[in-house]
Amino acid sequence: MIEIRQLTKRYGRTVAVDGLSFRVEPGRVTGFLGPNGAGKSTTMRMVLGLDAPTSGAALVNGRPYRSIRRPLREVGALLDAGAVDGGRSAVNHLRWLARSNGIDARRVPEVLERVGLSGAARTRVRAFSLGMRQRLGIAAALLGDPAVLLFDEPVNGLDMDGVRWIRVLMRSLAEEGRTVLLSSHLMSEMSLIADRLVVIGQGRLIADTTLSELERRFDRGTDVRSPRAAELAEALRGAGAEVAAAEGGALTVRGLEPAEIGVIASRRGLPVHEVVRRGASLEDAYLHLTGGSVEYRAAAAGVER
């Protein structure tokens, strides 16, 4: 488990992380979201002992990372795919990491195979594309077979096949019972990968919730079209729904599922021509949550300044 307790980090007068608290539990992928400058990378760095907190604590399995004798066996992380000696081959880079943490060298070809780099094992890292470096970083994170994993923007530089591979890998790691913390700006991918979401802005916690809870919170209702809209609206209100007029004579219904709307209409003998669920996307919900926390905002298109 990863536990963040009232974590604060100041750089002079700048507060990068401000009293942040949340937990990342095993068996699920926790998505870590926030605008640029929200404090995500700083938080991850403090979990890994790369930055010291001003106050509060970042713990892995109840302990500071720096107290773990052979950390790669307990915690795997990818924060910066470029932080590799370009003169080393992929296999030698991983062998060096394995030796430093008492990991059997036979583990190296296993992780290279898992990330799809077996064919490039003896290629020097300087010749790698960004996507290949990401795969090597993930191999390093998996090297010690750790139960806790942190990934900061792991899909950067990957093609569509690579993005899908990341999705399957993250889900499989969680299904193995591991604790997975994943940051990404790709909302479409996060909606397919994450079980739980931690959203921060300006270093503070904005939301700690599940995808389903977030969808319910920002549900935009269901649009229904019927030639007998007034009668249908009355019937739906009688069932406890909130009903409002929408464009083109449609009704926007909140508080009932589409199937429930269909049952009510059928019982009253009311024809229904269209039922369209308008649930909020993760992107919509994220933008709503973080709207007041964006550090830099461009002018609207077409507006001259």
C-alpha positions as CSV (number, residue, x, y, z in Angstrom):
1,M,0.0,0.0,0.0
2,I,1.0,3.6,-0.6
3,E,-0.1,6.1,2.0
4,I,0.2,9.8,1.8
5,R,-0.3,11.6,5.1
6,Q,-0.7,15.4,5.2
7,L,2.1,15.6,2.7
8,T,3.5,19.1,2.1
9,K,6.4,20.3,-0.1
10,R,7.6,23.9,-0.3
11,Y,10.2,25.3,-2.6
12,G,10.9,28.7,-1.1
13,R,7.5,30.6,-1.3
14,T,6.1,28.1,-3.8
15,V,3.9,25.3,-2.3
16,A,4.1,22.3,-4.7
17,V,2.1,19.9,-2.5
18,D,-0.2,21.2,0.2
19,G,-1.5,18.9,3.0
20,L,-2.2,16.1,0.7
21,S,-3.6,12.8,2.0
22,F,-4.8,9.6,0.2
23,R,-4.2,5.9,0.0
24,V,-3.4,3.6,-2.9
25,E,-4.6,0.1,-2.2
26,P,-3.6,-3.3,-3.8
27,G,-5.6,-5.1,-6.4
28,R,-6.6,-2.0,-8.4
29,V,-5.2,0.7,-10.7
30,T,-5.4,4.1,-9.1
31,G,-5.3,7.0,-11.6
32,F,-3.4,10.1,-10.4
33,L,-4.8,13.1,-12.2
34,G,-4.3,16.9,-12.2
35,P,-3.3,19.8,-14.4
36,N,0.4,20.6,-15.2
37,G,2.0,21.9,-12.0
38,A,-0.6,20.2,-9.8
39,G,2.1,18.4,-7.8
40,K,1.7,14.8,-9.2
41,S,5.4,14.2,-10.0
42,T,6.5,15.9,-6.8
43,T,4.3,13.6,-4.8
44,M,5.7,10.6,-6.6
45,R,9.2,11.8,-6.0
46,M,8.5,12.1,-2.3
47,V,7.1,8.6,-2.2
48,L,10.4,7.3,-3.7
49,G,12.6,9.4,-1.4
50,L,13.9,11.6,-4.2
51,D,12.5,14.7,-2.6
52,A,12.2,15.2,1.2
53,P,8.8,16.5,2.4
54,T,8.6,19.8,4.2
55,S,6.1,18.1,6.5
56,G,3.9,15.0,6.5
57,A,4.8,11.5,5.3
58,A,4.8,9.4,2.2
59,L,4.9,5.7,3.1
60,V,5.2,2.4,1.3
61,N,3.8,-0.5,3.3
62,G,4.0,1.6,6.4
63,R,7.6,2.7,5.9
64,P,9.5,5.5,4.2
65,Y,11.1,4.3,0.9
66,R,14.6,5.2,2.1
67,S,14.3,2.6,4.9
68,I,13.8,-0.3,2.5
69,R,17.1,-2.2,2.1
70,R,16.5,-3.5,-1.4
71,P,13.8,-1.2,-2.7
72,L,13.4,-2.7,-6.2
73,R,12.1,-5.9,-4.6
74,E,9.2,-3.9,-3.0
75,V,8.7,-0.9,-5.2
76,G,9.0,-0.4,-8.9
77,A,8.8,3.0,-10.6
78,L,9.0,4.8,-13.9
79,L,9.2,8.6,-13.5
80,D,11.6,9.6,-16.3
81,A,12.2,7.3,-19.2
82,G,15.2,9.4,-20.2
83,A,17.1,8.9,-17.0
84,V,19.3,6.1,-18.4
85,D,22.9,6.0,-19.5
86,G,22.7,6.1,-23.3
87,G,25.9,4.2,-23.7
88,R,24.6,1.1,-22.0
89,S,22.7,-1.6,-23.7
90,A,19.2,-2.5,-22.4
91,V,20.4,-5.8,-21.0
92,N,23.4,-4.3,-19.2
93,H,21.3,-1.5,-17.8
94,L,18.9,-4.1,-16.3
95,R,21.8,-6.3,-15.1
96,W,23.3,-3.4,-13.3
97,L,20.0,-2.7,-11.5
98,A,19.5,-6.4,-10.7
99,R,23.0,-6.7,-9.2
100,S,22.5,-3.5,-7.1
101,N,19.4,-5.0,-5.5
102,G,20.4,-8.6,-5.2
103,I,18.0,-9.8,-7.9
104,D,18.8,-12.9,-9.9
105,A,20.2,-12.0,-13.3
106,R,17.8,-14.6,-14.9
107,R,15.1,-12.1,-14.2
108,V,16.5,-9.7,-16.9
109,P,15.5,-11.6,-20.0
110,E,12.1,-12.3,-18.4
111,V,11.2,-8.6,-18.1
112,L,12.7,-7.8,-21.5
113,E,10.4,-10.4,-23.0
114,R,7.4,-9.0,-21.1
115,V,7.9,-5.5,-22.4
116,G,8.7,-6.6,-26.0
117,L,12.3,-5.6,-26.0
118,S,14.0,-9.0,-26.4
119,G,15.1,-8.2,-29.9
120,A,16.7,-4.9,-28.8
121,A,18.4,-6.3,-25.6
122,R,21.9,-5.6,-26.8
123,T,21.1,-2.2,-28.5
124,R,22.5,0.9,-26.8
125,V,19.8,2.9,-25.2
126,R,20.9,6.1,-27.1
127,A,19.5,4.4,-30.2
128,F,16.1,3.9,-28.6
129,S,13.0,5.8,-29.5
130,L,11.0,7.4,-26.7
131,G,8.5,4.5,-26.8
132,M,11.3,2.0,-26.5
133,R,12.8,3.9,-23.5
134,Q,9.3,3.8,-21.9
135,R,9.3,0.1,-22.3
136,L,12.8,-0.2,-20.8
137,G,11.7,1.9,-17.9
138,I,8.7,-0.4,-17.3
139,A,11.0,-3.4,-17.5
140,A,13.2,-1.8,-14.8
141,A,10.1,-1.2,-12.6
142,L,9.1,-4.9,-12.9
143,L,12.6,-6.2,-12.4
144,G,12.3,-7.1,-8.7
145,D,8.8,-8.4,-9.1
146,P,7.6,-5.7,-6.7
147,A,4.1,-5.5,-5.1
148,V,4.0,-1.7,-5.4
149,L,4.3,0.1,-8.7
150,L,4.3,3.8,-9.7
151,F,4.2,5.1,-13.3
152,D,4.4,8.7,-14.3
153,E,3.0,9.2,-17.9
154,P,4.0,5.8,-19.1
155,V,2.2,6.1,-22.4
156,N,4.3,9.0,-23.7
157,G,5.9,8.2,-27.0
158,L,4.0,4.9,-27.5
159,D,2.1,4.2,-30.7
160,M,-1.5,2.9,-30.6
161,D,-0.4,-0.7,-30.2
162,G,1.9,0.3,-27.3
163,V,-0.9,2.3,-25.6
164,R,-3.2,-0.8,-25.8
165,W,-0.3,-2.9,-24.4
166,I,0.1,-0.5,-21.4
167,R,-3.6,-0.8,-20.8
168,V,-3.5,-4.6,-20.7
169,L,-0.3,-4.6,-18.6
170,M,-1.7,-2.2,-15.9
171,R,-4.9,-4.2,-15.6
172,S,-2.9,-7.5,-15.4
173,L,-0.6,-6.1,-12.7
174,A,-3.6,-5.0,-10.6
175,E,-5.3,-8.4,-11.1
176,E,-2.1,-10.0,-9.7
177,G,-2.8,-8.2,-6.5
178,R,-0.3,-5.4,-6.9
179,T,-0.7,-1.8,-5.9
180,V,-0.6,0.4,-9.1
181,L,-0.4,4.2,-9.1
182,L,-0.6,5.7,-12.6
183,S,-0.6,9.3,-13.8
184,S,-1.6,10.2,-17.3
185,H,-3.1,13.1,-19.3
186,L,-4.9,10.8,-21.6
187,M,-8.4,10.8,-20.2
188,S,-9.7,8.2,-22.7
189,E,-7.1,5.7,-21.6
190,M,-7.5,6.5,-17.9
191,S,-11.2,5.8,-18.2
192,L,-10.4,2.3,-19.5
193,I,-7.6,1.5,-17.1
194,A,-8.3,3.0,-13.7
195,D,-10.5,1.6,-10.9
196,R,-10.1,4.6,-8.7
197,L,-9.1,8.2,-9.3
198,V,-7.2,10.7,-7.1
199,V,-7.5,14.2,-8.6
200,I,-5.3,17.0,-7.3
201,G,-4.9,20.7,-8.2
202,Q,-2.4,23.3,-6.9
203,G,-1.1,20.6,-4.6
204,R,-4.4,19.9,-2.8
205,L,-6.8,16.9,-3.0
206,I,-9.8,17.6,-5.2
207,A,-11.4,14.2,-5.4
208,D,-10.7,10.6,-4.3
209,T,-13.3,8.5,-5.9
210,T,-14.3,5.6,-8.2
211,L,-15.1,6.1,-11.9
212,S,-18.7,5.1,-11.3
213,E,-19.1,7.6,-8.4
214,L,-17.7,10.3,-10.6
215,E,-20.0,9.4,-13.5
216,R,-23.0,9.6,-11.1
217,R,-21.9,12.9,-9.7
218,F,-21.6,14.6,-13.2
219,D,-24.4,12.6,-14.8
220,R,-26.1,14.8,-17.5
221,G,-29.2,12.7,-17.7
222,T,-31.0,10.9,-20.5
223,D,-32.6,12.5,-23.6
224,V,-35.9,11.0,-24.5
225,R,-38.0,11.8,-27.6
226,S,-41.7,11.0,-27.8
227,P,-44.7,12.4,-29.8
228,R,-46.5,12.5,-26.4
229,A,-43.7,14.2,-24.5
230,A,-46.0,16.1,-22.1
231,E,-47.7,12.8,-20.9
232,L,-44.4,11.0,-20.6
233,A,-42.9,13.9,-18.6
234,E,-45.8,13.7,-16.2
235,A,-45.4,9.9,-15.8
236,L,-41.7,10.2,-15.2
237,R,-42.0,13.0,-12.6
238,G,-44.6,10.8,-10.9
239,A,-41.8,8.1,-10.6
240,G,-39.5,10.6,-8.9
241,A,-37.5,11.8,-11.9
242,E,-36.3,15.3,-12.7
243,V,-37.6,16.2,-16.2
244,A,-36.7,19.3,-18.2
245,A,-37.4,20.3,-21.8
246,A,-34.5,19.9,-24.2
247,E,-33.8,20.9,-27.8
248,G,-36.1,19.7,-30.6
249,G,-38.9,18.8,-28.2
250,A,-36.9,16.1,-26.4
251,L,-36.9,15.6,-22.6
252,T,-33.8,15.5,-20.4
253,V,-34.5,13.0,-17.6
254,R,-32.4,12.7,-14.4
255,G,-32.9,10.2,-11.6
256,L,-34.0,7.2,-13.7
257,E,-32.0,4.7,-15.8
258,P,-32.9,4.4,-19.5
259,A,-34.4,0.9,-18.9
260,E,-36.6,2.4,-16.2
261,I,-37.8,5.1,-18.5
262,G,-38.7,2.5,-21.1
263,V,-40.7,0.4,-18.6
264,I,-42.7,3.5,-17.4
265,A,-43.5,4.5,-21.0
266,S,-44.5,1.0,-21.9
267,R,-46.9,0.7,-18.9
268,R,-48.6,3.9,-19.9
269,G,-48.7,3.0,-23.6
270,L,-46.6,6.0,-24.5
271,P,-44.5,5.7,-27.7
272,V,-40.8,6.5,-27.4
273,H,-38.7,7.2,-30.5
274,E,-35.3,7.7,-29.0
275,V,-33.5,7.2,-25.6
276,V,-29.9,8.5,-25.4
277,R,-27.9,8.4,-22.2
278,R,-25.8,11.6,-21.8
279,G,-23.5,10.6,-18.9
280,A,-20.5,12.8,-18.4
281,S,-17.2,11.5,-19.8
282,L,-14.2,11.3,-17.6
283,E,-12.8,14.3,-19.5
284,D,-15.9,16.4,-18.8
285,A,-15.8,15.5,-15.1
286,Y,-12.0,16.1,-14.9
287,L,-12.3,19.5,-16.5
288,H,-15.1,20.5,-14.2
289,L,-13.2,19.4,-11.1
290,T,-9.9,21.1,-12.1
291,G,-11.2,24.2,-13.8
292,G,-10.1,26.4,-10.9
293,S,-6.7,24.8,-10.6
294,V,-5.2,25.3,-14.1
295,E,-2.0,27.3,-13.9
296,Y,-1.9,28.5,-17.5
297,R,-5.0,28.9,-19.7
298,A,-4.9,29.9,-23.4
299,A,-7.3,32.4,-24.8
300,A,-10.3,31.0,-26.7
301,A,-9.7,30.3,-30.4
302,G,-10.3,33.3,-32.6
303,V,-9.9,35.9,-29.8
304,E,-7.2,38.5,-30.4
305,R,-5.3,40.1,-27.6
